[in-house]
Amino acid sequence: METAAAVSVSRSACRTALPSPAARQGRVAFPRRPLSAAPSQRLVARRAAADDNAEEELPIEKRFAAFPTVMDINQIREILPHRFPFLLVDRVIEYKAGEYAVAIKNVTINDNFFPGHFPERPIMPGVLMVEAMAQVGGIVMLQPEVGGSQDNFFFAGVDKVRFRKPVIAGDTLVMRMTLTKYQKRFGLAKMEGKAYVGGDVVCEGEFLLISATG
């Protein structure tokens, strides 16, 4: 005759041996794992990954927009009296009459000063950077809006000029010239100038332009 303790042990063993309801239906129950991030965060992460992949697939020649053109070289030639080899402005990319102009000079190995400055290390001369910036200042002043013309405005002087980094063949020199003071009675225009390559300042200074008929 079985004792009560033996009966209890047998029933417990039977219950342990029986499969769970999920197992009897052919399913295996796994423990739930906590979500690593909220659904919205996971969606943002997937979109960011898709954007990164799209950028990687875009060829490098299509990733960067070209500079805009406010004045092309033909319009610049109508304003400035300079010609080869001393016209040092290729394109105006932003302009506000009587206030400022932003222009570019594409520095190439074919520029006539590189064979002598220097043959083994082509660096744009600092005085030509200053000249190029002065020409951009001339574009601001040689306009009908400020009473200028090719015949009466000249580059008169510079002050506090600093050269921060060398400009070499292959660089694009971006120059901003801003009119800070204009004494029309005396024909004097004072300007602040900064030149950049790749967003870094390479040259800066104060410029003085004067009217021959002022």
C-alpha positions as a printed NumPy array, in Angstrom:
array([[  0.   ,   0.   ,   0.   ],
       [  1.436,   3.411,  -1.071],
       [  1.945,   6.07 ,   1.493],
       [  0.608,   9.606,   1.09 ],
       [  4.147,  10.991,   0.61 ],
       [  4.83 ,   8.571,  -2.246],
       [  1.578,   9.471,  -3.969],
       [  2.43 ,  13.162,  -3.691],
       [  5.902,  12.628,  -5.199],
       [  4.478,  10.608,  -8.095],
       [  1.908,  13.274,  -8.941],
       [  4.596,  15.99 ,  -8.9  ],
       [  6.812,  13.947, -11.194],
       [  3.925,  13.421, -13.596],
       [  3.186,  17.116, -13.746],
       [  6.877,  17.846, -14.428],
       [  7.009,  15.311, -17.225],
       [  3.929,  16.631, -19.027],
       [  4.658,  19.163, -21.823],
       [  3.425,  22.722, -21.498],
       [  0.327,  23.844, -23.447],
       [  2.52 ,  25.737, -25.93 ],
       [  4.658,  22.673, -26.504],
       [  1.583,  20.446, -27.   ],
       [  0.459,  22.783, -29.821],
       [  3.85 ,  22.543, -31.576],
       [  5.137,  25.946, -30.376],
       [  8.184,  26.691, -28.317],
       [  7.891,  29.524, -25.824],
       [ 10.88 ,  31.86 , -25.586],
       [ 11.381,  34.5  , -22.934],
       [ 10.514,  38.028, -23.998],
       [ 13.457,  40.355, -24.644],
       [ 13.26 ,  44.039, -23.707],
       [ 13.179,  46.474, -26.664],
       [ 16.47 ,  48.309, -27.112],
       [ 14.791,  51.514, -28.349],
       [ 11.37 ,  52.991, -28.901],
       [  9.75 ,  52.412, -32.355],
       [ 10.214,  56.062, -33.332],
       [ 13.91 ,  55.916, -32.455],
       [ 14.374,  52.755, -34.501],
       [ 12.619,  54.43 , -37.468],
       [ 14.907,  57.485, -37.248],
       [ 17.945,  55.209, -37.085],
       [ 16.814,  53.321, -40.189],
       [ 16.22 ,  56.577, -42.083],
       [ 19.641,  57.9  , -41.073],
       [ 21.277,  54.692, -42.242],
       [ 19.39 ,  54.946, -45.561],
       [ 20.547,  58.573, -45.998],
       [ 24.147,  57.567, -45.302],
       [ 23.924,  54.8  , -47.87 ],
       [ 22.432,  57.198, -50.439],
       [ 25.275,  59.683, -49.855],
       [ 27.847,  56.944, -50.233],
       [ 26.274,  55.893, -53.52 ],
       [ 26.28 ,  59.463, -54.928],
       [ 29.44 ,  60.044, -57.019],
       [ 31.776,  62.677, -55.59 ],
       [ 31.475,  64.837, -58.707],
       [ 27.755,  65.305, -57.93 ],
       [ 27.989,  66.005, -54.192],
       [ 29.115,  69.643, -54.344],
       [ 27.158,  72.473, -55.941],
       [ 28.988,  74.959, -58.155],
       [ 29.37 ,  78.594, -57.159],
       [ 26.473,  80.736, -58.419],
       [ 27.066,  83.337, -61.116],
       [ 25.909,  86.899, -60.48 ],
       [ 28.396,  88.377, -62.951],
       [ 30.32 ,  86.306, -65.481],
       [ 33.718,  87.176, -66.917],
       [ 32.206,  89.18 , -69.781],
       [ 30.252,  91.387, -67.37 ],
       [ 33.353,  91.792, -65.2  ],
       [ 35.335,  92.936, -68.249],
       [ 32.703,  95.613, -68.857],
       [ 33.301,  96.981, -65.336],
       [ 37.044,  96.553, -64.731],
       [ 39.654,  98.026, -67.105],
       [ 42.16 ,  95.211, -66.357],
       [ 43.112,  92.657, -68.988],
       [ 45.469,  89.67 , -69.236],
       [ 47.615,  89.007, -67.334],
       [ 46.265,  91.304, -64.637],
       [ 42.546,  90.587, -64.582],
       [ 42.397,  88.465, -61.407],
       [ 38.643,  88.04 , -60.938],
       [ 36.834,  85.206, -62.717],
       [ 33.293,  85.389, -61.375],
       [ 31.139,  87.416, -58.978],
       [ 29.013,  85.099, -56.843],
       [ 27.235,  87.689, -54.668],
       [ 26.779,  91.419, -54.988],
       [ 24.907,  94.273, -53.363],
       [ 25.294,  97.628, -55.085],
       [ 27.31 , 100.141, -53.091],
       [ 27.826,  97.72 , -50.165],
       [ 29.828,  94.577, -50.931],
       [ 30.829,  91.986, -53.502],
       [ 32.002,  88.381, -53.242],
       [ 34.029,  87.015, -56.133],
       [ 36.298,  84.096, -56.974],
       [ 39.676,  83.682, -58.603],
       [ 40.456,  80.178, -59.859],
       [ 44.141,  79.684, -59.158],
       [ 45.627,  77.404, -61.824],
       [ 49.112,  76.192, -62.645],
       [ 48.758,  78.041, -65.97 ],
       [ 48.774,  81.439, -64.227],
       [ 51.709,  83.395, -65.608],
       [ 53.323,  84.06 , -62.199],
       [ 53.862,  80.412, -61.217],
       [ 56.966,  79.76 , -63.386],
       [ 58.816,  82.264, -61.197],
       [ 56.939,  81.967, -57.855],
       [ 58.087,  79.269, -57.349],
       [ 59.005,  76.605, -59.933],
       [ 59.16 ,  73.813, -57.345],
       [ 56.406,  75.131, -55.07 ],
       [ 53.695,  77.098, -56.899],
       [ 52.433,  79.704, -54.39 ],
       [ 50.305,  82.689, -55.385],
       [ 52.192,  85.904, -54.518],
       [ 50.667,  87.84 , -51.641],
       [ 50.759,  91.114, -53.561],
       [ 48.604,  89.516, -56.281],
       [ 46.084,  88.353, -53.69 ],
       [ 45.881,  91.959, -52.513],
       [ 45.504,  93.118, -56.123],
       [ 42.727,  90.593, -56.772],
       [ 40.875,  91.755, -53.66 ],
       [ 41.262,  95.381, -54.727],
       [ 39.721,  94.499, -58.074],
       [ 36.713,  93.037, -56.257],
       [ 36.524,  96.332, -54.356],
       [ 36.584,  98.074, -57.722],
       [ 33.532,  96.073, -58.798],
       [ 31.694,  97.55 , -55.798],
       [ 32.779, 101.115, -56.52 ],
       [ 32.831, 101.201, -60.348],
       [ 29.075, 101.019, -60.612],
       [ 26.438, 103.57 , -61.635],
       [ 24.732, 103.103, -58.247],
       [ 27.703, 104.775, -56.515],
       [ 28.63 , 107.12 , -59.357],
       [ 31.689, 105.166, -60.442],
       [ 33.184, 104.411, -63.827],
       [ 36.297, 102.771, -65.231],
       [ 37.949, 106.165, -65.648],
       [ 37.903, 107.578, -62.149],
       [ 38.481, 105.025, -59.346],
       [ 41.924, 103.796, -58.375],
       [ 43.478, 101.534, -55.756],
       [ 45.177, 103.953, -53.313],
       [ 46.497, 101.927, -50.376],
       [ 46.293,  99.022, -47.939],
       [ 46.627,  98.719, -44.191],
       [ 46.751,  95.913, -41.615],
       [ 47.228,  93.266, -44.296],
       [ 47.888,  89.775, -42.974],
       [ 48.59 ,  86.576, -44.872],
       [ 47.345,  83.557, -42.934],
       [ 47.933,  80.601, -45.244],
       [ 49.603,  80.022, -48.631],
       [ 47.421,  79.837, -51.738],
       [ 48.601,  77.228, -54.214],
       [ 47.725,  76.065, -57.718],
       [ 44.383,  74.271, -57.679],
       [ 42.824,  76.477, -54.985],
       [ 39.727,  78.624, -55.437],
       [ 40.259,  82.032, -53.853],
       [ 36.97 ,  83.456, -52.545],
       [ 37.169,  87.201, -51.838],
       [ 34.702,  89.399, -49.956],
       [ 35.084,  93.169, -50.093],
       [ 32.801,  95.339, -47.953],
       [ 32.464,  99.104, -48.161],
       [ 32.829, 100.532, -44.64 ],
       [ 33.15 , 104.262, -45.341],
       [ 32.574, 106.432, -48.4  ],
       [ 33.321, 110.146, -48.457],
       [ 31.857, 111.164, -51.777],
       [ 32.941, 114.767, -51.338],
       [ 36.614, 113.745, -51.242],
       [ 36.246, 110.682, -53.449],
       [ 37.536, 108.294, -50.76 ],
       [ 36.253, 104.769, -50.187],
       [ 37.454, 102.561, -47.329],
       [ 36.843,  98.817, -47.54 ],
       [ 37.44 ,  95.719, -45.487],
       [ 38.551,  92.627, -47.34 ],
       [ 38.913,  88.951, -46.55 ],
       [ 39.987,  86.124, -48.826],
       [ 39.237,  82.468, -48.159],
       [ 40.23 ,  79.039, -49.414],
       [ 37.978,  76.197, -48.302],
       [ 36.392,  78.414, -45.64 ],
       [ 39.746,  79.355, -44.053],
       [ 40.944,  82.967, -44.092],
       [ 44.14 ,  83.252, -46.137],
       [ 44.404,  87.036, -46.398],
       [ 42.72 ,  90.059, -44.813],
       [ 43.214,  93.796, -44.626],
       [ 41.827,  97.305, -45.067],
       [ 41.772,  98.909, -48.511],
       [ 41.577, 102.497, -49.699],
       [ 40.229, 103.476, -53.113],
       [ 40.196, 107.011, -54.432],
       [ 38.4  , 108.856, -57.183],
       [ 40.565, 110.824, -59.59 ],
       [ 37.736, 113.331, -60.063],
       [ 36.713, 113.495, -56.394]])
